[in-house]
Amino acid sequence: MLTDAVEPVVPHESAVAIGTGKGGVGKSTIAAHKAAWHAARGRRTLLICVTSQDDDDLGIERFGRGIRPEGQAVLNGEGLLRAVRDRTPLLPVREVRPNLDVVPGGEAVGELLTLLTARMPIEGVHVVASLARALAPIAPWYDDIVIDSAPEQDALEQIALAASRWLFVPTRSDDTSIRGMQRIARNYKLVRTQVNPHLQVAGACLYGSNPTATQLHDEVRTDVLGVLGPNTPMLSTVVGYREMPAVNARKKGLTFGEYAALLPNSAKSYDVAAGRAQRADVVPESIVPLAKEMDELNLEIDAHCRKAA
């Protein structure tokens, strides 16, 4: 897709893309939590979901959170598609959390592929900067920008990377996830060479793995460095695989930390047995270490970005 020289993109100094080249490795969850983590610390933050399968981790659509802009709909990726198509600034859903605005993804993002392909013969490599151009007018409003990059779609991955200063790569421990990183590595090199020379790899991490499986983690880290390059920072934090609390938090549109905060007032298993509560009302205690690990991961990502800068 990238063939011609182009005026270099200058992305927001803290814009980070969370990308992997493969779905199902925690990418969208990390992106949502990183954005919410910055916002909770008083920093004006924007989350952009460049993915056609929006998990709605923050409850924007399911629970109606945030303030929609006036006019045409922006949910389900429609706002993102329209901004790129009409060459207009992005219109985020505001205050999804205090200090947090979101440009939601969804089905309409898939239509960007057709649009970018149609523009390619005329715009050449400039088409890769489509998202960067839509972001530029509003980027100065924010202290931090997090971009959830679409997996397994080169064109969408490239426009996310072109709008970013940093790339952070999560992976699981299986071979398919490791091989999937080859896609993001290829797109990273193309975008950095021809469009966005400011782009750097902030680091990589293991996600959804047993934190005690240290020997396996060492083997995976070696594989990751083989794909992304020997100088890639490998984060020490591993967010463990705890399916029940993760699924429950997502269903409620809550971050792990927000869900963990409900634990003191949670219903108990004996309340369910007595018919006084539903199983969904019981907050699993395993949410506490999960929230702690996610906070530690966000701290480490942030530290790596600042160190690289």
N, C-alpha and C positions, 0 to 999 in steps of 0.2 A: 504494500500500500504506500510505503514511503519511498519516493524516488527523487524528488527535486529539492534543491536548496530553498531555504525559506528564512525570513527574518526570525531570529530566535525569540522564543516565548520567555517572558519574565514572570514566573508564577509567584503567588503570595509566599512570603518567606516561611510560613508555617504550614502550608498546604501539604498534607500527606495522603497518599493513595494506599489503601489496603487492598492488595491484589495477590492472586495466587496462580492464575491460569487454570484453576480447577475449582468446581463448586464443592460445597459440603465440608469445608475445612475450617469453618468458624469465621470466615472473612466478614460477613455482614454483622455478626454478633460483635466482633472486635471493633468494627467501625462505629457501630451505634454506641457501644460502651465507651470508646475513646472520646467521642464527641460529647456524650453526657458527662464524662469525667471532667473534661475541661470546663464545661458550662457550670458544673457544680462548684468549681473553684473560682467562679466570678469572671470567667473569660468569655467574651462574646464569641460564639462558636457556630459554624455552619457545617451541616452534614449534607453531602450530595450523594444520592443513591443512583449510580449509573448501572442499574441492574434491572432486568425485566421481571425478576421474581423477587418482589419486595416482601421481606419477612415481617415488616411492621413491628420490629422489636420494641419500639417506643409507643405503640398504641395510637398512632395518628389517625388511621382510618377506622380501626375497630372501636376505639373509644372516643373518637372525635377530638383528640387533643390538638392544641395549637390554634392559631388564628389564621384562617385562610385569607389569601389576598382577594380583593374584590374582582369580579369579572369571571372569566372562564375558569373551569376546573383545573386544578394543578395536581390532584392526586392521581395515583396509578401511572405515574410517569408522564402525564399529559403536559404538565408545566415544563418539564425538562425538554421534551420533544418540541414544544412550541417555541421555546427560547432559541434553540439551535436552528429550527426551521425558519423562523421569522427574523433571526439575527437580532434578538432583543435580550435585555438583561434577564437573568434568572429571577423568578418570583417565589421565594421560599414560603413555607408555612411557618409563621413566626411563633416564638415562645412555646414550642412544644414542651420544653422545660424552661425555667428561668435562664435566660442567656443563650438558649439553644434554638436555632432556626434549622429547618430541614427542607431540602428539595427531594420529595419522595420519588422512588422508583416505581416500577410496575410494568404492566403489559406494553404500554405505549412506547417504552424505551426501545423495544424490539424494532419499532418502525424507523429508528435512527439508522439502522444498518442500511435500509433501502435508500434513505435520504443521503447518507454519506457516500454510498456507492454512486448515486446519480450525480453528485457534485464533483466526484473525483476527476473526471475528464477535464473539467473547467478549472477547478481550484488546485488540482495537484495535491502536493503535500500540505498546503494551507488548510485543507479540510480537517486535518488532525487537530488543529487549534480551535475547532468549533466550540468546544466546551470552555476553553480558556477565554475566548472572546465573550461568551455569554456571562462568564463569571467575573471578568475584569471590572465592570462598573460597580459591582457590589462588594468585591473582595476587601476594599479598604474599611468596610464597616466591621470587620471581624478580626479577632485576635488569633483564632485558630480555624482552619478549614480541614475537614476530613472527607475524603472521597472514597466511597465504596465502589470498587471497580468490578465490572462485569466479568465473570469467568468464561473461558472458552469462546470468546468473541474478540478476535484481534482488533477490529475497528473500534469497538467500545472501550476496550482496554487501552488502546492507544490514545483516545481523546482524554481519558482519565489521567494517564501519565503525562500528557502534554500540559495539563493544568496543575501539575503537582511539583513541589520542590523535593519531596521525599517519597520513597516507596518502602513500605513495610510488608513483609511476606510471611504469613502464617502457613503452616502445613501440618498435616497429620503424619503418622509414622509409616503408613503403608506405601508401597512402591508406586501406586497410581498417583498418589498425591505428590510424591517426589518428582515423578516424570512430568506432572502437570506444571511444575515450576519452570520447565524448559520453555513453555509458552511465554510466561511473564518475563523471563530472562531475555528472550529474543525481542519482545516488544520494547522492553526497557532499553536495550542497546540501540534499536532503531530510532526510538523517540529521542533519546539523549543525543544521538549523533546528528540527527537531521532537524529536530524541532526545538528541543528543550535541553540545552546544555547544562542547565542548573540542576537537573534531576539527579538525585543520588539515592542509593540504597541505604536506608536507615537501619535495617536489620531484618532478621528472620526469627521465627520462634516455632516451637512445637505447641499444638493446641489439641485439646481433647485426648490427652494421653495420661497414663498412670504416672503421677509425679515420682513414684519410687522406682520406676523402670529405668534406672540410670544407665545401664549398659546399652539398652536399646536406644536411649536418647543420644548417647555418644556416637553410635553407628549412624543414626539419622542425621546428626549434625555434620558428620563427615560427608554424607551424601549431599546434603544441602550446599555445603561449601563447594562440592564438585560441580554443582549446577550453577550457582549464583556467583562463584568466584571465591578464592581463598581469603580475601580481605573482608568478606561479608560479616558484619557483627552478628553473632548468635546469642540471643537473649537467654538468660539462665532460667527465667520464670516459665513454668509449664502450667497452663490452665488445665486442670484435670477433667476427666470425662465423668460427669454426673448428670445423667439424662433427665431424671425426674425434676430436680429443681430448675434445670435449664429450660425444659419444655414448659413447666408451670409459669416461670417468669415471663416467657415469651407470650404465652396465652393471655396473661394479664397486662401485657404491654409495659412491663417493668424491667429496669436493669436489675442485675443480680444484687447490687447493693440496696436498691429500693425494696426488692422482695425480701431480702434478709431483715430489713428494718421492721417488717410485719411479724417477725417470729415471736416477739414477746406477747403479742395478742392473738397468736394463732390458736385455732381449734386443735383439739387433741384427738388421737385415734379412738379413745374411748367415747368422745362426743359423737364421732361417726357411728360407732357401734350402737350407741343409744338413740340414734336417729336425730340428734340435735344439730348435726352439721353434715355437710357434704365432704367427700374426700378432697375436693378441690380447695376446701377451706383450711386444710392442714398444710402449714408451711414446713417443708422438710428441713431438718437441722443441717443437712448437707449443703444448704445454700450458703451457710456462713463461710466455709473454706473456699467455696467457689467464688463468692464475692471478693474475698481477700486476695485470691490469686489473680482475679481480673484487675483489681486495683494495683497490685504489684506489677502486672504486665504493663499497664498504662504508664506507671511511673518509669519503668525501664525504657519503654518506647520513647517517651518524652526526653529522658536523659540522653538517649542515643542520638536523637535529632539535634538536641542542643550541642552535644559534643561534636557531631559532624559539622554543624554550622560554624 
